[in-house]
Amino acid sequence: MTEVAIDETLEAARQRLARALDAAGRPPYAAELLAVSKTKPADLIRAAYACGQRAFGENYLQEALDKQQALTDLDDIAWHFIGPLQSNKTRQVAEHFAWVHSIEREKVARRLSEQRPADLAPLNVCLQVNISAEASKAGVSLDALPALAEAVMALPRLQLRGLMAIPAPSDDPQHQREPFARLRHALEDLQARYPEAPLDTLSMGMSDDLEAAVAEGATLVRLGTAIFGQRPPRD
Ligand SMILES: *Cc1c(COP(=O)(O)O)cnc(C)c1O
């Protein structure tokens, strides 16, 4: 797919999210759409913006910075960094994004807090949880999550908003729900432990499992392919 009619795919994605919320008995605006634009050109982001989309997710720092450069006139975009983050890349993420979904180490969190510019609001962050217990997947283990959450909440320039996960793929909708339910329970545990904290975000659900994630309480669904079309395979 080279030409994507963004107005149509975006509208279809909104309707799909609305149907999933309705099927789950949740209110119409209980979950927000994050448009994942990795590997896609700035022009497509501009087209989605023209259709009212404001939240965009990017995985690769240099690619994201290049696109932000090309889109500086769209100054109310909320940029979300959702890819793996090494500690030598934290400064530019702290300076150029509103959200980071992929925190899995205290060291990275500490650097982001130290490097967040004073004139910007605190950086919104989610902790990425390894919810499928696979050695190969990124994210903090459920066992290590409470200590990491406590450490991140103590950082002055970060605002811990919730949890993110990328479960192992599954074609079975019922099976898809299990890891999302575990992530929801993990957030509920943190909410019970820290009732004053603004822990309102479950970043979960992608193009192939949006319905299962929404059924389990997703508040931010990250859709790439469904909006922008297939991506070239990465090696
Ligand atoms: C690429 C990516 C997505 C979007 O995936 P699709 O299947 O294309 O919707 C969502 N979240 C993360 C972390 C990603 O890397």
The ligand as an SDF file (V2000), in Angstrom:
LIG
                    3D

 15 15  0  0  0  0  0  0  0  0999 V2000
    4.7940   -0.4100   15.9720 C   0  0  0  0  0  0  0  0  0  0  0  0
    4.1870   -0.3220   17.3160 C   0  0  0  0  0  0  0  0  0  0  0  0
    2.7910   -0.2000   17.4720 C   0  0  0  0  0  0  0  0  0  0  0  0
    1.8050   -0.2230   16.3250 C   0  0  0  0  0  0  0  0  0  0  0  0
    1.6400   -1.5280   15.8620 O   0  0  0  0  0  0  0  0  0  0  0  0
    0.5520   -1.8780   14.7240 P   0  0  0  0  0  0  0  0  0  0  0  0
    0.4480   -3.3590   14.8390 O   0  0  0  0  0  0  0  0  0  0  0  0
    1.1190   -1.4120   13.4410 O   0  0  0  0  0  0  0  0  0  0  0  0
   -0.6950   -1.1880   15.0760 O   0  0  0  0  0  0  0  0  0  0  0  0
    2.3070   -0.0530   18.7610 C   0  0  0  0  0  0  0  0  0  0  0  0
    3.1270   -0.0330   19.8300 N   0  0  0  0  0  0  0  0  0  0  0  0
    4.4600   -0.1480   19.7110 C   0  0  0  0  0  0  0  0  0  0  0  0
    5.2970   -0.1120   20.9340 C   0  0  0  0  0  0  0  0  0  0  0  0
    5.0340   -0.3090   18.4550 C   0  0  0  0  0  0  0  0  0  0  0  0
    6.3580   -0.4440   18.3720 O   0  0  0  0  0  0  0  0  0  0  0  0
  1  2  1  0
  2  3  1  0
  2 14  2  0
  3  4  1  0
  3 10  2  0
  4  5  1  0
  5  6  1  0
  6  7  2  0
  6  8  1  0
  6  9  1  0
 10 11  1  0
 11 12  2  0
 12 13  1  0
 12 14  1  0
 14 15  1  0
M  END
$$$$
